[in-house]
């Protein structure tokens, strides 16, 4: 247990430090937004680019990983939308937002610092592939579905807006550039590589600090049923779906399989309440983000403790059919 806590505890201590800094007035909530933009638009893209550019293209792209992670995420998204819409009779846009909260992981800000400590350098490649799935499939699909309930929005406008957002996403641009450099076999000049490495190293601590500061002021009262649905969907259902899909459609590299399950077990993406704001569900989604982030300390610690056990099961990554 001590070894497991040595992995997860520092992550949540940094989150707690960010929370305390805003709660005690050392930093303002607006400072968190600036730091968040710095991490999302500069540090994380540098991390993604370097993780890909310094590898051969054969070791960078893993179709089996993308298929497993995408299918697991889509199953989780569909399941929660169905439960929310049909079982709980929630409005369509809310059901979709709850589905997004249960299937879109915070891979960059929380996932990578944890998975890197557990798995090592392979986490960088897994992060890039998760980012592709989340930014090119899960998030755009959820937003299109949520907007489809508004009759005033034309399908063509929805697709154009989604494509524009993808094209201007710094993380997607960094992944694309990193794959180009990898495919061409270019070696970055040492000075440039060092500069990118310094920017990449700043991503995990900055991102974790921002997560903590962003949680100040959120409240959980009055929404227990909806919060339980989203938090359970994210912390339990999503990794379980990826785990089961990986048993049917195995990933060749066992380390990547473990990465996929761990990334799926992370809380939802930090911009989740912002995405829900235009549908009027930002309060509930912000509360769900808080609940999942706090609850993830227990769930992720438990899951990390099972990783050594998984490594001793040679049949874990074999197809069941």
matplotlib code that plots the C-alpha trace (Angstrom):
import matplotlib.pyplot as plt

x = [0.0, 2.9, 4.3, 0.9, 0.4, 3.8, 2.4, -1.0, -0.4, 2.0, -0.5, -3.3, -1.1, -0.4, -4.1, -4.6, -1.9, -3.7, -7.0, -5.5, -3.8, -7.1, -9.1, -6.6, -6.4, -2.8, -3.9, -7.1, -9.5, -8.4, -4.8, -6.0, -7.5, -4.2, -2.1, -4.6, -4.3, -0.5, -0.6, -3.2, -1.8, 1.9, 3.2, 0.9, 1.4, 5.2, 4.8, 2.8, 5.1, 8.2, 6.7, 6.1, 8.9, 11.6, 10.1, 10.0, 6.6, 6.2, 6.3, 4.1, 0.9, -1.0, -4.3, -5.2, -4.9, -7.0, -9.8, -10.0, -9.9, -12.4, -14.8, -14.7, -15.3, -18.3, -19.8, -19.6, -20.9, -23.9, -24.7, -24.8, -26.9, -29.4, -29.6, -30.0, -32.5, -34.6, -34.1, -34.0, -35.9, -33.4, -33.4, -31.5, -28.7, -28.2, -28.1, -25.5, -23.4, -23.6, -22.4, -19.5, -18.6, -18.5, -16.4, -14.0, -10.9, -8.6, -5.7, -3.3, -3.7, -4.2, -3.8, -0.3, 1.4, -0.1, 0.4, 3.9, 4.9, 3.3, 4.2, 7.1, 7.8, 5.1, 2.6, 3.6, 2.6, -0.6, -1.4, -1.1, -3.4, -5.9, -5.9, -6.6, -9.6, -10.9, -10.5, -11.4, -14.1, -15.6, -15.8, -17.0, -19.5, -21.0, -21.3, -22.9, -25.4, -26.1, -26.7, -28.9, -31.6, -31.8, -33.9, -32.5, -29.0, -28.3, -26.2, -23.8, -23.1, -22.5, -20.0, -18.2, -17.9, -16.6, -14.0, -12.9, -12.4, -10.4, -8.1, -7.2, -6.6, -3.0, -2.8, -4.0, -1.6, 1.3, 0.3, 0.2, 3.6, 5.1, 4.0, 5.4, 8.8, 8.6, 7.7, 10.4, 13.0, 14.1, 16.3, 15.7, 18.7, 19.8, 19.1, 15.6, 15.0, 16.1, 13.8, 10.8, 11.7, 11.7, 8.2, 7.0, 8.3, 6.2, 3.0, 2.2, 2.7, 1.1, -1.9, -2.4, -2.1, -4.8, -7.2, -7.0, -7.5, -10.5, -12.3, -12.7, -16.3, -18.0, -20.9, -22.3, -25.6, -29.0, -27.7, -26.7, -28.4, -27.0, -23.6, -23.5, -24.4, -21.6, -18.9, -19.6, -19.8, -16.4, -14.5, -15.9, -17.9, -15.4, -12.3, -14.4, -15.6, -12.1, -10.9, -13.6, -13.2, -9.4, -10.2, -12.2, -9.9, -6.5, -3.8, -0.5, 1.6, 0.5, 1.9, -0.4, -3.4, -2.7, -2.3, -5.7, -7.5, -5.7, -6.4, -10.0, -10.2, -9.2, -11.8, -13.4, -11.6, -11.2, -13.1, -16.2, -18.3, -17.3, -18.6, -21.8, -22.3, -24.0, -26.6, -27.3, -25.8, -22.5, -23.5, -24.2, -21.2, -18.9, -20.2, -19.7, -16.1, -15.5, -17.1, -15.2, -11.8, -12.2, -13.5, -10.7, -8.1, -9.7, -10.6, -7.3, -5.2, -7.0, -6.6, -2.9, -2.5, -3.9, -1.4, 1.4, -1.3, -2.3, 1.3, 1.4, -1.5, -0.1, -3.5, -5.0, -4.2, -5.4, -8.7, -11.5, -13.0]
y = [0.0, 2.4, 1.8, 2.5, 5.7, 6.9, 7.0, 8.6, 10.7, 13.3, 13.8, 14.6, 16.7, 19.0, 19.2, 20.0, 22.7, 24.4, 24.2, 25.7, 28.5, 29.7, 29.0, 31.0, 33.8, 33.3, 33.1, 34.2, 32.0, 34.1, 33.0, 29.4, 30.2, 31.7, 28.8, 26.4, 28.0, 28.0, 24.2, 23.3, 25.5, 25.3, 22.7, 19.7, 20.1, 20.2, 16.9, 15.3, 16.4, 15.2, 11.9, 11.2, 13.0, 11.0, 7.6, 5.7, 5.9, 2.1, 2.5, 5.6, 4.5, 1.5, 0.9, -1.8, 0.7, 3.3, 0.8, -0.6, 2.9, 4.3, 1.4, 1.3, 5.1, 4.9, 2.0, 4.1, 7.2, 5.3, 3.5, 6.6, 8.5, 5.7, 5.4, 9.1, 9.7, 6.5, 5.5, 8.9, 10.8, 13.6, 16.2, 15.1, 17.7, 16.8, 13.1, 13.6, 15.8, 13.1, 10.6, 12.9, 13.2, 9.4, 8.8, 11.7, 11.4, 14.1, 12.3, 15.2, 16.9, 13.9, 10.8, 11.3, 12.1, 9.0, 6.6, 7.7, 6.8, 3.4, 2.4, 4.7, 6.3, 4.2, 6.5, 9.4, 7.4, 6.2, 9.8, 10.9, 8.1, 8.9, 12.6, 11.6, 9.5, 12.1, 15.2, 13.6, 11.3, 11.4, 15.1, 16.1, 13.3, 14.3, 18.0, 17.1, 14.9, 17.5, 20.2, 17.8, 18.4, 22.1, 22.3, 25.8, 24.4, 23.0, 19.8, 21.5, 24.3, 21.8, 19.9, 23.1, 24.3, 21.0, 20.7, 24.3, 23.5, 20.4, 22.1, 24.9, 22.5, 22.9, 19.3, 17.8, 20.1, 18.9, 15.2, 15.7, 17.5, 14.9, 12.1, 13.9, 14.3, 10.6, 9.4, 11.3, 10.2, 13.8, 14.4, 17.7, 19.8, 19.3, 22.9, 22.7, 19.3, 20.6, 23.6, 21.4, 19.0, 21.9, 23.0, 19.4, 18.9, 21.8, 20.3, 17.8, 20.0, 23.0, 21.0, 19.4, 22.7, 24.2, 21.3, 21.9, 25.7, 25.2, 23.1, 25.9, 27.1, 24.1, 22.5, 19.0, 19.6, 18.7, 16.6, 13.3, 11.0, 12.7, 13.1, 9.4, 8.4, 10.5, 9.8, 6.1, 6.1, 7.8, 6.0, 2.5, 2.0, 3.7, 1.7, -1.5, -1.0, -0.5, -3.5, -5.8, -4.5, -5.2, -8.8, -9.3, -7.2, -7.6, -5.0, -6.5, -4.6, -5.4, -2.1, -0.2, -2.3, -1.3, 2.3, 2.3, 1.0, 3.5, 6.5, 5.5, 5.5, 9.1, 11.8, 13.7, 16.5, 19.8, 21.8, 19.6, 22.3, 24.8, 22.6, 22.1, 25.8, 26.5, 23.9, 25.3, 22.3, 23.8, 23.8, 20.0, 19.2, 21.3, 19.4, 16.1, 17.1, 17.8, 14.5, 12.5, 14.2, 13.6, 10.1, 9.2, 9.2, 6.0, 4.4, 5.1, 4.1, 0.8, 0.3, 1.1, -1.5, -4.1, -3.3, -5.7, -8.4, -7.8, -8.2, -11.7, -12.9, -13.9, -14.7, -11.3, -9.9, -12.9, -12.9, -14.7, -16.0]
z = [0.0, 0.8, -2.7, -4.3, -2.3, -3.3, -6.8, -6.2, -3.1, -4.6, -7.5, -5.1, -2.8, -5.8, -6.5, -2.8, -3.0, -5.9, -4.0, -0.8, -2.8, -4.1, -0.9, 1.2, -1.3, -2.3, -5.9, -7.6, -9.7, -12.7, -12.1, -12.5, -15.9, -17.0, -15.8, -17.4, -20.8, -20.4, -19.6, -22.3, -25.1, -24.5, -22.0, -22.9, -26.7, -26.0, -24.1, -26.8, -29.6, -27.8, -26.9, -30.6, -32.3, -30.5, -31.4, -34.7, -36.4, -35.9, -32.2, -32.1, -33.9, -32.4, -34.2, -31.7, -28.8, -30.6, -31.4, -27.9, -26.2, -28.7, -28.5, -24.7, -24.5, -26.9, -24.9, -21.8, -23.5, -25.0, -21.7, -19.6, -22.1, -22.2, -18.4, -18.0, -20.8, -20.5, -16.9, -15.2, -17.9, -18.0, -20.9, -24.0, -23.7, -20.0, -20.8, -23.4, -21.1, -18.4, -21.1, -22.0, -18.3, -18.1, -21.2, -21.6, -19.4, -18.1, -19.8, -19.9, -16.6, -14.2, -16.2, -17.6, -14.2, -12.7, -15.6, -16.3, -12.7, -13.1, -16.6, -17.6, -21.1, -22.8, -21.0, -23.4, -26.5, -24.8, -23.9, -27.5, -28.7, -25.9, -26.9, -30.5, -29.5, -27.0, -29.3, -32.6, -31.6, -28.1, -27.5, -31.0, -31.1, -27.7, -28.7, -32.0, -30.2, -27.6, -30.3, -32.3, -29.8, -30.9, -34.1, -34.9, -35.5, -38.9, -39.2, -41.6, -39.1, -36.4, -38.5, -39.5, -35.9, -34.8, -37.5, -36.9, -33.2, -34.0, -36.5, -34.0, -31.1, -30.1, -28.8, -32.1, -34.0, -31.7, -32.3, -36.1, -36.1, -33.9, -36.1, -39.2, -37.5, -36.4, -39.9, -41.6, -39.0, -38.3, -35.2, -33.4, -32.7, -29.1, -28.1, -29.4, -27.9, -24.5, -24.8, -25.7, -22.8, -20.3, -21.5, -21.4, -17.8, -16.7, -17.9, -15.1, -12.0, -13.6, -14.7, -11.3, -9.5, -11.9, -11.3, -7.5, -7.8, -10.2, -7.6, -5.1, -4.7, -6.3, -4.3, -4.4, -2.6, -4.2, -7.1, -5.5, -8.0, -11.1, -9.5, -8.6, -12.1, -13.7, -11.1, -11.2, -15.0, -15.2, -12.4, -12.8, -16.0, -18.4, -17.3, -17.1, -20.7, -21.9, -19.9, -21.4, -25.0, -24.6, -23.7, -26.9, -29.1, -27.4, -27.5, -28.5, -26.0, -22.4, -21.1, -23.5, -22.4, -18.8, -19.9, -21.7, -18.6, -16.3, -18.6, -18.7, -14.9, -14.6, -13.7, -16.6, -18.5, -16.7, -19.3, -18.8, -17.0, -19.7, -22.4, -20.5, -20.0, -23.3, -22.5, -19.0, -17.2, -16.0, -12.3, -12.2, -14.4, -12.2, -9.1, -11.0, -11.7, -8.1, -7.0, -9.5, -8.8, -5.0, -5.4, -7.9, -5.1, -3.8, -7.1, -8.8, -5.8, -5.7, -9.5, -9.4, -6.6, -9.1, -11.8, -10.5, -10.3, -13.9, -15.0, -13.6, -15.7, -19.1, -20.5, -19.7, -23.1, -25.1, -27.0, -25.3, -28.6]

ax = plt.figure().add_subplot(projection="3d")
ax.plot(x, y, z, "-o")
ax.set_aspect("equal")
plt.show()
